Amino acid sequence: MKPLLIGPFSQLLPMTGLPLKGALKDEQLLLIENGGIVVSEGKIVAIGTFEELKSDDVDIHHIEGKTVCLPGFVDSHTHICFAGNRARDYAFRNAGKSYLEIAKAGGGIWDTVTQTRKATQEELVAGIVSRSKTHLRNGITTIEVKSGYGLSVEEELKMLRAIKQANEKVAATLVPTCLAAHMKPKDWNHQTEYLKEISTTLFPILKSDNLAHRIDAFVEESAFSPEEIKPYFQKAKTLGFDITVHADQFTTRGSKVAVEFGAVSADHLEASTEKEIQLLAQSNTIAMALPGASLGLGCAYTPARRILDAGGVLSIASDHNPGSAPMGDLLTQASILGTFEKLSNTEVLSGITFRAAAALRMADRGKLETGTWADFVVFPTDNYQEITYHQGQLKPSEVWKKGEPIHQND
């Protein structure tokens, strides 16, 4: 079978030649006019102008009309494995009730834990598949998915098995993360004993059953302290897991733990001060902004501009979850973050492509170059600036995964 040449695209943005760290100007963005991509066995074998790539050695898939093509988006932080919803929480929050008041009324994370525990694995799979398909229609071809609404060995396994099962039913790549340290379970009197149970019993099963290679924890006054979580992370590192941290959402200290343990990413960071920004910028830990949580909670955004100007890496993710970030629209959230934090288009697009892929340690996507998977998204415009200009309302006309068209919008 001959390789397949796909194009021509009015503008092709491979997102190559850009540094991983630091600020980016739009003048640095490579634009290939009338571009084309040659694909074989799901991977890119050549990229350039369509006319240069045409030959008798390739079959051709013509793209009609004005189009912009760029790498498939990567959502590097979601909680799309859950049951139920927290619409009541949202109404209470907008009416001025505090987090504590909502929790006392039966809301908060524990509400979702209760509903998720009641759900069957098959019901969780159905929810993940449905939400993943929505992500795919919006151009997201790789989706990180956390557990964390089980909060017991048995229930966390149910969630992670559901994620694995859902991964076989959708075209998107699902990347599982174990967030068993999401909050202090109400059915455990001592959180240190709970963490010990998870790390000694659950972690080995995750390895043996290939359920997750990433361990996350919420380091916060309302969840786990740095002192409580350090032995947990040490056990994870000893077993070879990657570490990521819910850090600096309401108070600082989490980002310091992330850097200390060489975490792949520190996520949230809405409360980070100049001290934490410099600490992250001088490390290899990726700073992850979650603007969906800021919109859902009505709080400050991650200081993205200052992180980039300090030389840090910025990934942008949706945090799609039933409580604080129910929207789940990555491009809309990233575009709004760009407006409030004064990010260039290149910084926004990098944050949801190759920099987001780096937050998952996946160098085989997020860019369009020889050897990467042919995951790409096509927008019906001849000007890439319109993608953020329409704040997520310009929808992809086509989404491709591993060289195959998996979605077309009419």
N, C-alpha and C positions, 0 to 999 in steps of 0.2 A: 504493500500500500504506500502510495506517495505521501510525502508530507503535505499539510494543508496550509495554504496561504490565506489569511483572513484580512480583509480590508476592502477598499481603502478607508482610513479614518481621517477626517478633516484635521484633527490634532491627536497625536499619540503621545501620552505622557508616561514614559517608562519608570519615572521616579528613581533613575539611576544617577550616579555621579554626585550625590548629595551626602554630606557627612551625617553620621549618626547623632552626634552631639551638637548642641548650640543653635543659635538663631539662624534663620534662613530667609533670604530675600527672593522675591519672585523672579528676579533676573537670573538666579541660579537654576531655574527650572528648565529642563530640557524639553523642547517641543519638537516633535517630528511631524511636519506637514505631510498630508496624504500618506500616512504611515501604514505599515502592514506588519503582521506577525506570522511567522511560519511555525507550525506546531507539528510535532510527531510524538506519538505515544504519550500524549497528555502534557508534554513539556515543550518549552520554547526552544527552537533550534536556530532561529534567526529573527532579527528585528531591524527595521529600516524603512525606507520609502517603498511604497507598494510597487512602483514601476521597476525599481532596482531588484526587487525580490521575485518578480514574475519570471517564470521559465517553464520549459516543458517538463521539468523535474518535479513540479508541484501541482496539486489540484488547487482550485480557487473557490473560496466562499466569499461572494461579494456582499459587502455592507452598503446598503443604499442610503442616500441622503446625507445630511450634515451630522457628523458624529464626533464625539470626543471619547477616547479610550484611555483608561488608566487601570492600574492593578485592582483586583478585587479587594474590597475593604476587609479589614481585620478588626473585629470587636474583641478586645483583649481583656474584658472584665464584664461578665454578666452573671445573673442568678436566675436563668430562665427555667430551671428545674424547681417547680413549686406547685402547690395546689391552692385553690381559693384566691381571694383578693383582699386588699385592705382599703377599699373605697371609703369606708367609714373613717379610717385613720386620716385619710387625705382631707375629708370634710372637717373633722375635728381640728386638724392642724391649721387649716385655713381660717377656722373660726377662732383661733387664738389659743387653743389648748396646748399645754406643754407635753413633751415626750413622756414625762412621768405620769401626767394625768391620763394620757392615751393608754399607757401600759396598764394603769390601775383599772381602766375601763375595759380591759381585756384585749387591747390592741397591741401594736408593736410586733417585733420579730417573733415573739412566742406565739402569737396568733397564727402566723404562717407555719410555725413548727407544728402546732396542733393540727392544722388542716392538712399539712403534708404527711404527717404520720398516719392520718386516717386514709389517705389515698393509697390505691394499689400501685404497684410498679407499672402496670400497664397504663393506668391513668396518668402517671407522671410522664411516661414515654409519649403519650398522645399530646400532652401540653408542650413538651420540648419540641416535638416535630412541628406542631402548629406555629410556635414562635420562631423556630429556625426558618421555616418557609417564608415568613414575613420578612425576616432579616435578608434572606436570599433575594427576594423581590426588590429590596432596597440596595442590593449590590454587595452585601456582606457575605463573603465566601468562606471565611474562617471565624469561628465563634468559640471563645472560651466559656465554659459552663461550670459553675461552682456547685458543690453540695452545700450543706450548712443549715438546712432546715430539718435535719433529722436529729442531730445532737445526741446520738447513741450509736454504738457500733452497728447494731442491726439496721437502724433507720438510715444512717449514712451510707451503708452498703446498698440499701434499696435505692437510694438516690443515684449513687455512682453507677450501679448496674443499669438503671434507667437511662442515664446519659450514654453509656456504652451501647445499649440497645438502640437508642434513638439515632446514634451516629451511623448505624447500618441502614437507616430508613430515609436519610436526607442526603442531598448532594453536598451540602456544606460540610466542612471539616469541623467537628466538635472537639475541643480540647478540655478534658476534665481536670478540675482542681478540687482537692479535698479541703473544705472549710469547716471541718468539725469544730474548730475553735471560733465559732461565730458569736456566741454569747454564752453566759453561764447558764447551763440547763437548770430549770426550776426543780427537776426531780433528782438533783444531786446536791448534797449539803456542802461538799468541799470541792471547789473547782480544780484544785491541784490533783485530787484523786481522779477526777474526771479526765483531765488532760493525760494523766499517767495511763489510764485505761485505754484511751484512744491511741496513744503513741505505742503502747506495748501490744495491744490486741489488733487494732484496725490497720496500722501502718504496714505490718508484714503481709496482710491479706491484700492490700492495695498493690503491693509489689508482685505477689504470687499470682494474682488474678488479672494483672495488667489493667487496673481500674483508674489509676492516676499516678502521675509522676511529679505533681506539684502540690505543695502544702501551703495553705493560707491561714491567717489568724487575724482577728480583730483586736488590735492593741489600743485600748481606750478605757477611760475610767468606768464606763458602763459595761465593759466586756472583760478583757484580760490585761493585767498590768505587765510591764516589761519583765519584772521579776518572775511572774508566773509563767510567762510564755517562753523564756529563754531555754529551760530544760527541754521543752517540747520541740522547739526549733533545732536544738542540738541533736536530739534523737532523729529528727527528720533528715538533718544533714548527714549524720552518720550512716543512715540507710540509703543515701544518695538521691534524696528528693530535691527538686528545686524549691526555693522558698519565695513566697510573695506575701506582702503585708498590707492589711487595711490600716493605714497610718495617718495620723494628724487630721482626723476628720473634725473633731470638736476640740481636742487638746493635743499638744505636742508630746513627743517621746517616742511615738511609733516609728518615725523615719530613722531615728537613731538606731533602733533595734534592727531595722531593715538593712542599714548600711553595715552594722556590726556583723550580721550573719551573711553578708554578701547576697542579699535578696535580689532576685531578678527585677522586681519592681516594688515600689512603694505607692499605694493607690489611695486616692482621695486628696490629702494634703491641703484641704481648705483652710486649716488653721496654721499652716506652716509660716514661720517667721523667717527673717533673713538668715538666722543661724541654721535652720533646717534646709533652706534653699542652698546655701553654700555647701553644707554637708553632702547633700545629694549630688550637686554639680561636680564635686570633687571625687565622686565615687563612680562605680559602674552600674549602680542601681538606677533603673529607669523610673522617672516620675510619671505617674499616670493620673491625668485629670479625668474626673467623672462629672461632667456638667449636668447630666440628668439628675443627679442627687441634689445639686445646687438648685435646680429648677423645682424639683419636687419638695424640697425642704424650705425653699425661700431663703437660702443662706449664701454666703460669699462663694465665689468661684475659686478654684485652684489658681494660685498666682503664676499662671502659665508664662506670661511675658517675662517676669523676673527670673523664672527657672531657666528659660531659654537664654536670656541675656547673661546669666551667670555661667553658661556653658553646659547646662544639663540636657538630658534627653527627655522629650515630652511625647508620651503616647496619650491618645484620647480614646476613651471607651464609654459605653452607654450606661453601665451599671444596671442594666435592665433588671428590675426586681419588683415585687408586688407592693412594696412599702414606699420607699423614698424615691424610686425612679421608675414609675410605671409606664412612661412614654415609650421607651425602648427604641427610639429613632436616632441612630448614631449620627447620621449626616446633619440632621436638624440641630442636634445638641452641639456638635463640633462647630457648625457654622455660627451658632449663637455665642459659643465660647470665644470664637475668633473676633466677633464684634466687641464683646466686653473686654477682652484681654489684648486687643489690637495685635492679632496674629496675622501674618501674611497668608495668602492662599497656600503657598508652598508649605508653611508650617502646619496648617490645618490638614492638608492632604497627606503630608508625611506622618502626621500623628495617627492617621487611620489606615496607613499602608505599611511601609517598611519599618517605621519606628514601633508601630503596634506589633508587627511580626517579631521584632527583636525582643519585645516584652514577653513573648511566648517561646523564645529561643528557636524561631522557625525562619531560617535564612533562605528557605526554598520558596518563599512567597513574599508579597508586599512590594516587589519590583518586577518589571518585565524585562528580562535579560536572558541570554542563553543559559539553559540549565534549570531555570525556575519553572514551577508549575504554571501552565497557561490558564491562570485564574484572572479574569479581567471583566470589567464592567464598562458598558457603552452608554453614553448619554446622548439624547437627541438635540445636539447643539454643535456649532462650530467654534465655540468660545468657552474654554474650560472655566473661565471666571464666573460663568452663569451657574455653576454647580453650587458654590457657596452663596452666591448672590440670591438665589431662590430659597436658601435656608432649608434645604432638604425636600422642597416641594417639586423640584425637577426630578422626576423619577427615571431610573435607567430604562432604556429601550431594550437592552439585552444584557444578560448575565451569563458568563461562560465559566465553567469549572473543568479544569484539566483538559482543556481543548474541546469541550463539548458545550453546546448551547443548552442551558438548563432553564432559562426563563426568558420570555419575551413579553413585554407590555404592549398592548394594542395601542 
